Amino acid sequence: MPRAFTRCDKLPYFIIRQFRDSPMLALLLALALLLSRQLSPPPALPELLWALALLASNASLYAAPTFEVREIGGYPVPFQNGVVYPTFGRQPSRLYVDLSGDWELLYDEEVGNARVGGVRLSLAARSPEAVALLTEQMRSALARGGWRRVRVPSVNNARGSEMEGYQGVAWYRRVFEVPAGLLSGGKRVFLVFHGANYVADVWLNGAYLGYHEGGFTPFVFDATGALREGANMLVVRVDNVPWDSEDARFATVPYKKCDWWNYGGIYRDVYLEAVNATYIARLDLVPRKLEGGWGLEARVVIVSASRGRARLELRVHPASAAGRVEPDARSIANLSETVVELSREVELEPGVSVVALRADGLNVREWSPESPSLYAAAARLVEGEAVLDEVWDQFGFREVKAEGSRILLNGRPIFLKGVSRHEDYPGLGRALPPSLIYEDLRIVKEMGANFLRTAHYPNHPLTYVYADRLGLLVWEEIPVYWFDCEALRAQLARGTAKQMLLEMVYRDFNRPSIIIWSLANECGCRDERVALLRDLAQAARRADPTRLLTQAIAWDPSDDTTLRAGLDVLSVNMYFGVFYGKLEDMDAAIKELGRRYPSVPRVVSEFGFWSGGGVGEARQAEYFARAWKIIESNRDLLSGAAWWTAFDYDSMIVFDTFGALDWQRGHRKLLFYDIKRAYESFPPAGESGREGFPSALLLAAAAAAPLLYIAGKVIKKKYGSAQRTGDGEGEGRVHEEGAGRGPAGGPQNPPRGSRGG
């Protein structure tokens, strides 16, 4: 029998991963393997049945992912809705129609209850019946009154608004003009959305363009055939599927009530982008650290409408990005200096091709938090004397690796001194303008941090552009958050989480600041979790083998799913003295991780304490000081730690005051100054005098530390119930030192002892 089966923990997970698009083939394979009796031990029949049932329901009932990766010329190329997923970013040589500004909005909760095959219409497979029903709803909405004027981008349910907390369907419409020339010369025009939460269906001049599931990543349609010169009408149906509803249960990502606000609407940029019939779809830049210098591979994805011959040129210029908020890369390029100049004649065929240009032995400046040196690359496609297209992007020469228990940046150990950040602002929700995004990151940098965890979802793409420029290492994450067994199984079958991951990776492919892709946060059910993590990790490494992979787990020393899934960094959220145990227990916990998992880098991905609910800033700052002393004393057993969080933020559960600054960013708490002093005085890796301290002695010290288990493996109390590790077995108590949370005079009084990272 195939060796791949024997390497899998459970046959049902293998069947789901490999045959999610061919349920009949999966059924035949499963029956053949069972009859052959070659599986040892044989899978339990109920597990096999649920695997096949999941595949069958996924194929016939639920909407399929709209994202795929195809192999072209030996390289993986991403596609969405049949279009090459582009290198996002405004290009100086292209024509755009900005669709931000005045729209009309209609709330329509009732239509959200429509179903096809028992599935909420928004989540149902887009069969002819489903599309017809969606289009009928659209026409009915256009004929009704009750539309209100709204600015896009914006959220439609922020705290304090008329529709505070609304979750459900909202219709958006806008009439706009297409200028003469946008469609001339055989141009193709793409309609781009950078974020609409959660499911968006789109019509242009009555023609159904398609749908997208997922609220945090961009999506694109080829709008060429539906556009016309003059007036056009764009209609978008956005369904922010209610968390904790039966419709969301195990189907959406995330699906349960999370510890952030479930903002709905079109809350990021929307625009039309026109390209020539032959154009550059992607510019993927892959720096490589070599002996005696750096190498660069530029993978250029070209879409051609016809057969022909052209010249592909690549130029790389140093960039001056300090303090610059202009998003396009050309604006920061020093055009008077060129460090790479390559060209190649290419034979064009109708369709998609990939051309790789390489340069070695480059004497360039490395990107690091201390010196965030950037470069601006331009790929130009020339036919005769005519420039068919030119694409710019910023990047940096940076290498990250996991070597033993260390994270190496450009070949040297690095300690991550970090904070986390939710994308949230009073009155604006997640629809922050570039100036506020930049200011948030500038404050984080001022705090002395070299590391930012953008939890728990992909932030606006400019977040990472600015992190490149300011010198912040970044952990970016998909919202596989608090998933239980059924949800993990469902996502293995549905593939929505994988789509979100790939959209995130390909959107931010060229960002040197991003060193870690995170696949999940605090999920349960180990076998199911390992199966999903392996599936996601395989997809991520195929797309981008240059970055590290992790998940954030809640504290439990026996949780070995990170290693079982083959991830690179063991990341643990620790709330000793907050939700369990005593703060002093954190020392033994860190040593326990070192003893159990000596060969992998270990990071405290969250630690924190609130200032609201009568607790006060002094106690919050004291908690940080004591916790940081423990972390600093164990720096040889850790590769980093991140305080939860930089700023207070709103949540559907409780207003969160763990921030070093308040929600409005107008008040710096005592904690801000303590973090700044601690991080700025913390020596870089290699300068502590302890670098090279014999690892055997460190591990011996860790082994001598007492094993630490908290009351029968209960690890965190959340929202009135104990969250347990593994499969949720066991009873226990939760230490309630510091219970109570929320700002004095904040939006709401928090429940006692509640919080979730």
N, C-alpha and C positions, 0 to 999 in steps of 0.2 A: 504494500500500500504506500501512497505518497508519504514521505517523511514529514511534510508540513503538518499533517494531521497529528502525528505523535508529539510534535512540539507544542501543540495547543493544549491549554488546560482542559478545555471542553469543546467537543465537536460542534455543539449548537452555535457557539460564538464564531467558530471558523466558517460555518455555513452562511451565517448572516453577513460576515465581512466580505466573503468572496462572491456570494451569489445574490446580493440584495436586489440586483436588477433582473434576475432570472429565477423567480420562485419555482417554476416547474422543473428547471434543471436541478435546483437545490433538493426538491422532493425526490427526484429520481436518484440523485447521488446518495441521499440519506438512506433510502430504501436499499440501494445496492450495497452500501457499506454494512448495514445491519444484517442483511441476508448473508453477506460474505463472512460474517463473524470474525473479521480481522481487527476489530477495535478492542483493545484491552486497557482499561475496563470498558465495557460498553456504556454508552450514554444512557441516562435514565430516559425512559420513553416520554414522560411529561415534559422534560427539558427540550427534547427534540421536537415535540409537538408545538410548544410555544414558539420555538425558533421559526418553524415553518409557518405558523399562524401569523407571526409578526411580518414575515416576508410577504405573505399573501395580502395582508391588510395594507401594508405599505404600497404594494404595487397597484392595488385596485382602488383604495380609498383616499389615501393622503397625497397631497401635492408632492411631486418629485423635486429634488434639488435642481436648480437652474444653472449650476456651475459644474464644469468638468475640466479635467486636465488631459490633454492629448499629447502623445509623443510625436514630435516633428523633428526630423533630422537629428535624432538622438537626444533632443532636449524636451523637457516638459513645458507645454504651453497652455496657459489657462484660458478657458472660454466661458462666457456667460451669455445665455440666450443666443447662442450661435455666433457671438461676436468675441474676438480676442479681448480678454480683460485688459484694459489699457494701463499704461503708466500714468496715473492720475497726476494732474498738475497743469496749470495754465501754460500753454506754449505760445511764445511771442509771435510765431509765424501763422497761427491758426485763427479762424474766425469763431467768435463765441456770441451767443445770445444769453445773457444773464436772466434767469427766470426768478430771481429773488425779488421781493417787494410785495406789492398788493395782490392778494388772492382773495377768494371767497371760501368760506367754511360752513359746513352744515353737519351738525351732530346727528347721528342716526342710529341710536342704540338698538332699535327693534330689528333692523335688517341683519344685525350680527347673529341673530338666533336662527337664521335660515340654514338648512342642512341639505347635504347631498350624501346619500348612502349612510346616514347617521352621523356624518362628520360635519363640524362647523364649516360653512361654505368657504370661509377664508383659508382654511387648512386643507380643503378637499382637493383631490386630483382635478386638474383643469381639463376635464372632459368637455365635449361639446355641450353637454347639459349644464355643467357648472359655469362655463363661460357665458352661455345664453342667459342663465339666471343672474349672473353678475351684471351683464349688460342691461338686462331688464331693470335691475335695481338702479343702475346708473341713470338710465333715462327717466325713471320715476323721480329720482332725487333732483335732477335738473329741472323738472317741471314743478317742483314744490317751492313754497316760500320758506322763509326762515334762515336764508343764507346771511352770513355776517362777514364783514370785512376783517381780514387778518393779514399780518405780515408773515412772510415766509423768508428765511427759516424761523420757526418758533415752535414751542411745545404747546399743546392744547389743553393741558390739565394741571398746570403748576399750582402750588399752594398759594392761596389768596386770590386765585382767579375765579371767575363765575362757575367754571366747570372743574373746580379743584378735584383731583383724584379720579376723573372720568376715565374709564377703560371700556373700549368698544370701538365701533365704526365711526369714522369721520370722513366726510367727502370734501375734497378740495378741487376748485376749478379756477382757471385763469385763461383769459383771452390775451394773446400776445401777437405781435407783428414779426413776421420773418422778412428781413431786408432783402431787397433784390441783390442777387449775386451769391447768396448763401447756398443755393441749390444749383448754381450754374457750373458748367464745365465738368459735369459728371461727379460732383462732390457727394460724399456720404455724410450724413448728419446723425450724430448720436445724441440721445437724451440721457443725461447723467444725473443720478440722485446720489448724494453722499450719505444720506441717512434718513429713513422713515420707519417708524416703529409701530407695528411689528410686521404685518403683512401688507404689501402695497400692490394694488392692481391698477393698471395705467391704460387710459384711452387717449388717443390723439385724433381730433376731428372725427370722433365716433369709432375709430378703428382700435381694436383691442391689441395693445402691444405686448402685454404679458404681465408677469407678477414677480415679486421677490419676497422671500421670507427671511426675517432677521433684521433687527433694528439698528445695528451698529456699523455696518459695512456698506460700501457703495454698490450700486447696480446700474447697468447701462443697457439701453435698447437701441437698435438701429431704427431711427425714426424717418429715414429718407423717404420711404414710400408713402407715409401718412402726412408728411408736411406739405404745405403749399405756400407760395408767396402771398403776402398780405396777412389777413387775420387768421389765427388758428386758436382752437380751444383745447386745452389740456385738462383732463379730469383724472383725479387720483382718489382711489378708495383706500384709506389706511385703517386697518383694524388692529388696535392695540388690545389683543386678546387678553381678557382679564386674568390676572394671576390667581391661582388657587381655584379656578373654575373647572368644571368637568371638561370643558373644551380644551383648556390648556393642559390638563393633567397628562403628564408624560409625553405630550406632543410638541410643546414649544420649548424654546431655549432662551431664558429660563422658563420654568412653568409654575413654580410656587412663589409665594410672597417672599421677596428678597429684602435684604437690608439696604435698599436704595429706592428711589422714587421711580415708578414705572411711567416715565414720560412718554406721551404719545404725540403723533403728528409728523409733519415734514420738518425736521428740526436741523437739517444741515443743507448745504448748498444744492441748488438745482440749476442746470444750464444745458444749452445746446452747444455742441462742438462739431464744427465742420472740418472734414479732412478731404484731401484729394483721393481720387479713385485708387491710387497706389500711395500707400502711406506707411509710416513707422508706427506700429501698434504698441510695442514695448521696448524699453531700454533697460536691461537688467545688468547691473554692474557688480562684478564679483572680484574684489581684491584678494590677493593671496600673498602671505608673508613667505619670502624665500630666503635662502642663504645669501646674505649680502645685499638685500634690497627687497623690493616689492614687485609683484606681478599684478596685472589687471586683465580680466576677461570681460569683454562687453558683448552680451548676447542681444542682438537686435532682431526683433520679430517684425517682419515685413509682410504686409498684406498687399497683394498685387491684383489688379483687375484684368491684366492682359500679359501676354508674353513680351519680353523686351530685355534690354540691357541697361544697367545703371551703375553708378559709382557710389559706394557707401563710404562715408568719411566719419572718422571719430576724432574729436579734439577734447582735450582735458585741460582746464585752466585752474590755477589756484583761485580760491574764493575768499572774499572778505565779508564775513557774515555777522560779525559782532554787532549786536544791537539792531540788526536788520529784521524787519517783520514782513517785508515784501515776500510773497510766497514763491515767485518763480525763480528758478535757479540762475537764469541768465543775468538777472539784476544784481547778483552778488559775484559774478565772474570777473576776474581780472584778465581782460581780453588781451592785454599787452604781453602776457606771459603764457606760454603753452608748454605743458610737461609731457603730453602724449599727442601725437598726430599720426593717424593711420588711415589708410584707404584701401579699398579692394573693389575690383570690378565684379559685379554679381549678375548672374543670369536670372531674370525674373520669369516665373511661371504663374499662371492664374492660381490664386489661393494664398496659402500662408507658408512662409519659409522662415528659417532661423539662420542668421549669419553670425559667427563668433569671431571677434577681433581680439587679438592678444598682444600684450606688451610685457616684457620682463626687464629686470634690472633697473627698476625705476628708483630714483633718489627723491623720495617724497617725504612729507611730514606726516607722521602717524596721528590718527585721531585718538584722543583720550579725554577724560573729564578735565584734566589739568590744562590740556592744550587741544581744544576741539577744532583741529585743522580740517577744513573742508575743501573740496574741489567741485567744480561744475563741469559736467560732461555734456557734450552735444553730439548727437548722431545725426548726420545729414545724408539724405538720399538725393542724388543729382542725376538727371538724365540730359545729356548734352550740356547746355548752359542753364537749363531750368532746374531749380530746386523743387523737388517734389514734396519734400517734407523735412522738418528738423525738430528733434525732440531733445529737451534739456532736462537734467536732473542733478541735484546735489548728492554727494556721497563722500565717504571718508575711507582712508586706508586704516582698517581696524581688524584685528583678529581676536576671536574669543574661543577658548577651549576649556574643557574640564580635564584636569590631569591629577589623578589621585583624588585627594580631598581638597584640591585648590581650583579656583577659577583663575585662569590666566588671561590677561588682557595684553595683547601684543607681546606674548611670551613671558610676562611678569605677573606674579600673584597680585590680585586686587581684592580689597575688602570693601564690600558694598555697604555704604553708610546711607540708609535710605528712609524715605517716607512714601506713603501711599496717597493717592488722590482720586476722589470721585469727581466726575465731570458734572458739577452742580453749582448753581449760582442763584441767589434770590431773584425771583421774578422772571429769570431767563431759563431756569432749569438747565437742560443740556445744550441749549442753543447759544453758546458763548461766542461772541465775536472774536476775531484774531487778537485784538489788543488785550482782552482779558485772558485768553489762553496764554499769551506770551507773558503777561504779568504774573500769572500763577506759577509758571515755571521759573521765572526770574526770582520769585520769592523762595521757591524751593532751593534754588542754587544759593541764594543769599543765606539760607539756613545752614549751609555747610554740607548739604547732602551731595553725594555723587551718583545717587541711584534713586529712581522713581518707579514705583509700581503703579501702573495705570489700571486700577481695579474697577470693576471686574469684567471689563468689556473693552473692545477697541474704542479709543477716544477719537476725537476729530483728527484727521490726518495732519493738520498743522501742529498738533501737539508734538508729534515726532519730528517734524521739520525743525521746530524750535528747540527741541531737546538736542538735536544734532548741533545746533548753533551755540547753545549755551553750555554744552558739555555735561549732559546727564545720561548716565547709563539707564536703560529702560527695560522693564519687564512688561510685556503686553499679553493680554489674556482674552479668552473667549468665555462667555457666561454659562459654562457648565457648572452650575452653582447649587450646592446642597442636593444633588441628585440622589434619589434612592434607587433600589434595585430595578423597579419597573421602568423608571425613566432612563436609566443607563441602557437597558435592553432595547427600549424603544428607539433611542438615538442611534444605537448600533444598526438598527434596521432602516430608520428614516434617512440618516445621513445629513441632517440639518446642521449639527454641530461641526461636522467635517467641512461643509460648505462655508460656514462662518470662519473656520480656521484658515482655509485656503484663501478666502477673500482677504482676510487680515494679512496673511503672509505675502500675498502678491501685491496688495495695495502698498505695503510698507517695506518692500523688498530692499530698497536702496538706502534705508536709514541706518547709518552706523551706530546711532545711539541704542538701537534695540539689540540686546544681547540674549534675551530669553523670551521664548514663546511659552506661555502657560496654557495648559490644556483643561484645567479644572480647578475648582476650589471647594474644599471640605465636603467631598462626596462620600457616600457610604458603600456598602456591598462590594466586597473586595474582588471577587471573581468577575462580576459584571464590569466593575470599574477597570480592572486590568484589561479586559477584552476591548472596551471602548478606547482606553488610552493607547493600547497597541495600534489600533486602527488609525487613530489620530496621529500618532507619532510616525507611522509609516508614511502617511500622506504629507506630513510636514517635512520630513527628511527628504522625500522625493522632490519637493518643491524647493527646499532650502536646507542643505546639509551644513551650513556654516554657523548656525546659532544653536544655543542650548535649549533643551526642552525640560519642563518641570510641570508639576501640579502642586498646589498648596493643600496640605493635609492638616486636619485638626490634630492636636497632640495625642499621640498614642504610640509608644515606642515599638509596639509589635506590628504597626502598619508598614508592611514592606512592599506595598503596591507600586511605589515609585521605581524600585529596583526590578520588580517582576515585570513591569511594563517597559523596562529598558530606557527610562528617562535619565537625564544627565545630572540633575541637581535635586537633592532632597530638601524640600522646603516645608517648614512646619510653622503653623500659627500657634503662638504660645501666649496664654492669658493666665499665668499663675498669679494667684492673689487677686484675681478679678472675677473669674467665673469658676475657678476650682483651685484647690491647694493653697499654698502660701507662696509669696513671691520668692522666698529663699529656695523653694523647690526647683526653680528654674535652673539653678546651677547644676543640680544632679541630673536634670532632664537633658541638658546640653551634653554632659559627660556620657549619659546613657546613649545618646545618638552616636557619639563618637565611638563608643565601644561596639555598638551593634552594626554600624554602617561606616567602617573606617575608609572605604575606598571610593567614596563619592563626596563631592562638595555638599556642605550642609549650610542652609540659610534659615534664619528666623524670619519668615516671610511676613509675620504680623506680631507686634506686641503693642499694647496701648492701654489707656485709662481715660475715663471721661472727666470733664470739669463741671458739668451741669448737675442738676438734681440736688443742689445743696452741697455737693462734694467740694467744689471750689478749685481754683487754679493751683493753689499751693500744693494740695494733695496730688494733683495730676503731675505737677513738676517733680515732686518728691518720688512718685512712682517711677518716672522716667529715669531719674538719677540713680536709683537703686537698681533698676533693671539693667541700665547701661553698664553699671559697674560689674554686674555679673557677666554680661556679654563681653566686655572688654577683657575680663580676667580669663575668658575662654576663647579668645580670638584665634588661638591656634587650632581650635576644634571647629571653627566657623569660617564661612566665606562672606558673611554679611548679615545684616538685620535691617528691618524696615519698620518704622513707627507707623501705627495706624491712628490718625491720618494727618495730612498736612493742614486740611481745612475742615471745619464742621460741614455737615451736609444733611440734606433731608432724606427721609426714608418713609416707605409705606407702613413701617412698623413703629419706629420711634425716631425722633430727631436725634442726630448723633453729634455729641460734643467731644469726640476724641481728638479734634483738630488742635494744631498748634496756633491756628488763627481762627477767628469766628467765621461764620458763613459769609458775611459781607466783606471779609478781608480787611476790615477797618480796625480791628483790634488784635494785637499780638499778645498772646497769653504769656505767662511766665515760662511755660514750656518752650515757646519759640526760642527764647534766649538760652535756655539750658541745652536744647538740642544743638543750637549754633555753637556754643562753647565746647560741648562734648565732641561734635563731629570735626570741628576745626582743629582741636587739639589731638585728635586720634591720629597716630602716625600712619602713613601709607604702608601697605604691605612691604616687608623687606626692611623696614627701618625701626622695628620695635626692639631689636636686640634679641628677639626670640625666634626669628626666622631661621629655620634649620634646626630648631630644638628637636632632639631625637623623637621621631614619631612613636617609636616603641615605648618610650617613657611616658609620652602623653597618653597613649592608649592604656598603658598600665595604670596611670592615675585615674583614667575614666573607668576602667574595669573595677577599681577599688571603690568607686562611688556607689552608694546604695541604689538598687533598682527602684524606679519611681513609677508607681501606678496610683491612680487617683480613684479610690473608692470603687472598686469593681469595674474599672475602665470607663466610668462616666467622664467625659472630657469637657463638656461645655453645656451650660444651661441656656436655652434659647427660647424666649417667648412662652414660658410657662411649662416647657417639657424638656426633659434631658435628652440631648443628642448623644448617641453612643457610637462607639467605633464598630468596625466589622459589620456584622449582620444585625446589630441593634440589640444584642442580648445583654443581660446583666442589670443589676440594680446598683444604686449608689447615691452618694450625697454630693452636693456641690458646695464648695466653700464660698460664702457670700461676703467676703471682705470687699468693701467698696460697692455693694449693691446700690442701685439707684443711678439714674442717668438722665441727661437732657439739660438744656440750658435753663437757667433761671429766666423766666419770662419768655421761654422759647415757644415754638409752635404747639407743643403738647407736652404733658407730663409723661415721662417714660415709665414703663412697667419696671418693677424692681428686678434688678439683676439681668436685664436683657441686653443683647447686642449680638451682632454677627458680622464677622469680617468678610 
